[in-house]
Amino acid sequence: MRIVTFFLVTVATMAGLVTFGTPAQDQAGGQSGAPYVIEIPDGYRDWRWVSSAHEAGNLNSIGAVLGNDAAISAYREGKLPFPDGTIIAAVHFRIVPSEENNKVFGQAQSFVPGAPTNIQFMVKDSTKYAATGGWGFAHFQDGKPAEAAFMKSCFPCHEKAKGSDYVFTRYAR
């Protein structure tokens, strides 16, 4: 009986070591500790406006930068680093001329959001995303998260904004 008990305890211990010793599979295609977010935060369309962004060139887009309550509070208080729980969203659209507005103005000068292009998020969790300055990054196109290979450029780009806690967008009061 002792041998059977010893054998069962040994098997259970080994199974536990294998389970807890294996790195957890993150959301980004099985990479352990990857700084990518694959779920769109609930209610982001109801968040407050932080600023707008225009990206010229090939992107030709306009974006609304939105923040959850934690982001807005930090922006208003000028608090850096941003606290855990902060989420910043950038909702991007193609820029198209407004035929209705241009008729009124008598010339082509009014442009409005057209088709959506993508949504991006930065999620602050200083423990989970410690390797990337405390931020997890997300990019969604047609409601689907980007592949991990695509996301690898996020932090190196945001690293250039280290002095503002890796955030490019300034709060437009």
For each residue, the residues with C-beta under 8 A, 3 or more apart:
1: 4 5
2: 5 6
3: 6 7
4: 1 7 8
5: 1 2 8 9
6: 2 3 9 10
7: 3 4 10 11
8: 4 5 11 12
9: 5 6 12 13
10: 6 7 13 14
11: 7 8 14 15
12: 8 9 15 16
13: 9 10 16 17
14: 10 11 17 18
15: 11 12 18 19
16: 12 13 19 20
17: 13 14 20 21
18: 14 15 21 22
19: 15 16 22
20: 16 17
21: 17 18
22: 18 19
23: 32 33
24: 32 33
25: 30 31 32
26: 30 31 32 33 34 36
27: 34 36 37 38 39 145
28: 31 34 35 36 38 148 151
29: 34 147 148
30: 25 26
31: 25 26 28 34 36 148
32: 23 24 25 26
33: 23 24 26 131
34: 26 27 28 29 31 148 151
35: 28 129 131 132 135 136 137 151 154 155
36: 26 27 28 31 136 137 138 145 146 148 151 154
37: 27 121 123 136 137 138 145
38: 27 28 138 145
39: 27 145
40: 44 119 121 138 140 143
41: 44 68 87 89 121 123
42:
43: 46 47
44: 40 41 47 66 68 87 89 91 119 121
45: 66 91
46: 43
47: 43 44 66 67 68 69 71 72 87 89
48: 66 67 69 72
49: 52 64 65 66 172
50: 65 66 67 71 72 75 88 169 171 172
51: 65 169 170 171 172
52: 49 62 63 64 65 172
53: 62 63 65 90 92 169
54: 61 62 63 95
55: 59 60 61 62 63 92
56: 59 60
57: 60
58:
59: 55 56 92 117
60: 55 56 57 94 95
61: 54 55 92 93 94 95 117
62: 52 53 54 55 92 93 95 111 113
63: 52 53 54 55 90 91 92 93
64: 49 52 90 91
65: 49 50 51 52 53 88 89 90 169
66: 44 45 47 48 49 50 88 89 90 91
67: 47 48 50 70 71 72 75 86 87 88 89
68: 41 44 47 71 72 85 86 87 88
69: 47 48 72 73
70: 67 73 74 82 83 85 86 87 124
71: 47 50 67 68 74 75 82 86 87 88
72: 47 48 50 67 68 69 75 76
73: 69 70 76 77 79
74: 70 71 77 79 80 82 83 86
75: 50 67 71 72 78 171
76: 72 73 171
77: 73 74
78: 75
79: 73 74 82 83
80: 74 164 165
81: 124 126 134 165
82: 70 71 74 79 86 124 165 167
83: 70 74 79 86 124
84: 124 125 126 127 134
85: 68 70 124 125
86: 67 68 70 71 74 82 83 122 123 124
87: 41 44 47 67 68 70 71 121 122 123 124
88: 50 65 66 67 68 71 121 122 167 169
89: 41 44 47 65 66 67 119 120 121
90: 53 63 64 65 66 119 120 121 169
91: 44 45 63 64 66 116 119
92: 53 55 59 61 62 63 116 117 118 119 120
93: 61 62 63 113 114 115 116 117
94: 60 61 113 114 115 116 117
95: 54 60 61 62 111 112 113 114
96: 111 112 113 114 115
97: 102 108 110 111 112
98: 101 102 110 111 112
99: 102 103
100: 103 104
101: 98 104 105 109 110 112
102: 97 98 99 105 106 107 108 109 110
103: 99 100 106
104: 100 101
105: 101 102 109 110
106: 102 103
107: 102
108: 97 102
109: 101 102 105
110: 97 98 101 102 105
111: 62 95 96 97 98
112: 95 96 97 98 101
113: 62 93 94 95 96 116
114: 93 94 95 96
115: 93 94 96
116: 91 92 93 94 113 119
117: 59 61 92 93 94 141
118: 92 139 140 141
119: 40 44 89 90 91 92 116 138 139 140
120: 89 90 92 137 138 139 140
121: 37 40 41 44 87 88 89 90 136 137 138 140
122: 86 87 88 135 136 137 138 158 166 167
123: 37 41 86 87 129 135 136 137 138
124: 70 81 82 83 84 85 86 87 129 134 135 136
125: 84 85 128 129 134 136
126: 81 84 129 130 134
127: 84 130
128: 125 136
129: 35 123 124 125 126 132 133 134 135 136
130: 126 127 134
131: 33 35
132: 35 129 135 136 137 154 155 158 166
133: 129 155 158 159 162 165 166
134: 81 84 124 125 126 129 130 165 166
135: 35 122 123 124 129 132 155 158 166
136: 35 36 37 121 122 123 124 125 128 129 132
137: 35 36 37 120 121 122 123 132 151 154 155 158
138: 36 37 38 40 119 120 121 122 123 145 146
139: 118 119 120 145 146 150 151 154
140: 40 118 119 120 121 143 144 145 146
141: 117 118 144 146
142:
143: 40 140
144: 140 141
145: 27 36 37 38 39 138 139 140
146: 36 138 139 140 141 150 151
147: 29 150 151
148: 28 29 31 34 36 151 152
149: 152
150: 139 146 147 153
151: 28 34 35 36 137 139 146 147 148 154
152: 148 149 155 156
153: 150 156 157
154: 35 36 132 137 139 151 157 158
155: 35 132 133 135 137 152 158 159 166
156: 152 153 159
157: 153 154 160
158: 122 132 133 135 137 154 155 161 166 167 168
159: 133 155 156 162 166
160: 157
161: 158 164 165 166 167 168
162: 133 159 165 166
163:
164: 80 161 167 168
165: 80 81 82 133 134 161 162
166: 122 132 133 134 135 155 158 159 161 162
167: 82 88 122 158 161 164
168: 158 161 164
169: 50 51 53 65 88 90
170: 51
171: 50 51 75 76
172: 49 50 51 52
173:
